């Protein structure tokens, strides 16, 4: 995301970023919700992720939202014409319809969202923002990022991890 100043107070998270956050530290969700803004999660996304159940959403500070029939229909049609899954298309549509910032590490979803002017954050970018705003200590953020990398080394590569460390290093106390 290039314009953090344009960051709005509510987010929606896709399955990939959700899993990365769960692997990193479940405590990220209430921190984001309390200090950056409410996190929405679509029921279609929740169905994709085995590590979290509907009853966990309140505890984690997430707002569970059921897409409308129209949004589901649009997502189905949209997914047919792109490389997105229906749940990813639902996240994009909910972000668009509700002026949400989309937290995702999915490159295809980011590409489609950028075409539509949807605000985006990478998962690690969200964590870096919390370090910058003194919500999360540097050391804790570094440990969380390392756990995410170890759980998802194919996509959260050593280079991405190093870029993250370079970004938050200026906030090291």
C-alpha positions in Angstrom: 0.0 0.0 0.0 1.4 3.3 -1.0 -0.8 5.7 1.0 -1.0 4.9 4.7 -2.5 8.3 5.3 -5.5 7.2 3.3 -6.0 4.2 5.5 -9.6 3.9 6.7 -10.6 2.5 10.1 -12.1 -0.8 9.0 -10.5 -3.8 7.3 -11.5 -7.1 5.7 -9.1 -10.0 5.7 -8.8 -12.9 3.2 -8.0 -16.5 4.0 -4.3 -16.3 3.2 -3.6 -13.3 5.5 -6.0 -14.8 8.2 -4.0 -18.1 8.2 -0.7 -16.2 8.3 -1.9 -14.1 11.3 -3.1 -17.2 13.1 0.3 -18.9 12.5 2.0 -15.7 13.7 0.0 -14.9 16.8 -3.8 -14.9 17.4 -3.3 -11.8 19.5 -2.8 -9.7 16.3 -6.6 -9.7 15.7 -7.7 -7.9 18.9 -4.7 -5.5 18.5 -5.7 -4.5 15.0 -9.3 -4.2 16.0 -8.6 -2.1 19.0 -6.0 0.2 17.6 -6.3 0.3 13.8 -10.0 -0.6 13.2 -12.5 -3.4 13.1 -11.6 -6.5 11.1 -14.4 -7.9 9.0 -14.3 -11.5 7.9 -16.7 -13.0 5.4 -18.5 -16.2 6.2 -17.2 -17.6 2.9 -13.6 -16.9 4.1 -14.2 -18.5 7.5 -15.5 -21.6 5.8 -12.1 -21.9 4.0 -10.0 -21.8 7.2 -9.8 -24.7 9.6 -7.9 -23.0 12.4 -10.7 -20.6 13.4 -14.4 -21.2 14.1 -17.4 -18.8 14.1 -17.4 -18.6 17.9 -13.8 -17.5 17.9 -14.6 -14.3 15.9 -15.8 -12.3 18.9 -12.9 -13.3 21.1 -10.5 -12.4 18.3 -12.2 -9.0 17.7 -13.4 -9.9 14.2 -16.8 -8.9 12.7 -18.3 -11.8 10.9 -20.3 -10.7 7.9 -22.6 -12.7 5.6 -22.5 -11.5 2.0 -25.8 -10.8 0.4 -27.3 -13.0 -2.3 -26.4 -10.3 -4.8 -22.8 -10.2 -3.6 -22.5 -14.0 -3.7 -23.9 -14.1 -7.3 -21.6 -11.3 -8.4 -18.6 -13.1 -6.8 -19.5 -16.4 -8.6 -19.6 -14.6 -11.9 -16.5 -12.6 -11.1 -14.5 -15.7 -10.1 -15.4 -17.4 -13.4 -13.7 -14.7 -15.3 -10.6 -14.4 -13.2 -8.1 -16.6 -11.2 -9.9 -15.7 -7.9 -11.8 -18.2 -5.8 -15.4 -17.2 -4.9 -14.4 -16.4 -1.3 -11.6 -14.1 -2.6 -14.1 -12.4 -4.9 -16.5 -12.0 -2.0 -13.7 -10.3 0.0 -13.0 -7.9 -2.9 -16.7 -7.1 -3.3 -17.2 -6.5 0.4 -14.2 -4.3 0.5 -15.6 -2.3 -2.5 -19.1 -2.1 -1.2 -18.2 -1.1 2.4 -15.1 1.1 1.7 -12.8 -1.4 3.6 -9.0 -1.9 3.4 -8.3 -5.4 2.3 -5.6 -7.3 4.1 -4.2 -10.0 1.8 -1.1 -11.8 0.8 -2.7 -13.3 -2.3 -1.1 -11.8 -5.4 -4.1 -12.5 -7.7 -6.5 -10.9 -5.2 -4.2 -7.9 -4.9 -4.0 -7.5 -8.6 -7.8 -7.6 -9.1 -8.3 -5.3 -6.1 -5.8 -2.7 -7.4 -7.7 -2.6 -10.7 -10.8 -1.6 -8.8 -9.1 1.0 -6.5 -9.4 -1.0 -3.3 -7.0 0.0 -0.5 -4.7 -2.9 0.3 -2.3 -4.0 3.0 0.0 -7.0 3.0 -0.2 -9.0 6.2 3.4 -8.0 7.3 2.7 -4.4 6.3 -0.2 -4.4 8.8 2.2 -5.7 11.5 4.8 -3.0 10.5 2.1 -0.4 10.8 1.4 -1.5 14.4 5.1 -1.3 15.2 5.3 2.2 13.6 2.3 3.3 15.7 3.9 1.8 18.9 1.0 -0.7 19.2 3.3 -3.7 18.9 7.0 -3.8 20.2 9.7 -4.4 17.6 10.9 -7.7 19.1 7.4 -9.2 19.3 6.7 -8.2 15.7 10.0 -9.7 14.5 9.1 -13.0 16.3 5.6 -13.0 14.8 7.0 -12.4 11.3 9.5 -15.3 11.8 6.7 -17.7 12.8 4.7 -16.6 9.7 7.7 -17.2 7.5 8.3 -20.6 9.0 4.7 -21.6 8.5 4.5 -20.2 4.9 8.1 -20.0 3.5 7.0 -20.4 -0.1 5.2 -17.1 0.0 6.7 -15.3 3.0 10.2 -15.7 1.7 13.5 -14.8 3.3 13.6 -11.7 1.1 10.1 -10.6 2.2 11.1 -11.3 5.8 14.3 -9.2 5.4 12.4 -6.4 3.8 10.0 -6.4 6.8 12.9 -6.3 9.2 14.4 -3.4 7.3 11.1 -1.5 7.5 10.6 -2.0 11.2 14.3 -1.6 12.2 14.0 2.1 12.5 11.4 1.6 15.3 13.7 -0.7 17.3 14.1 0.7 20.8 
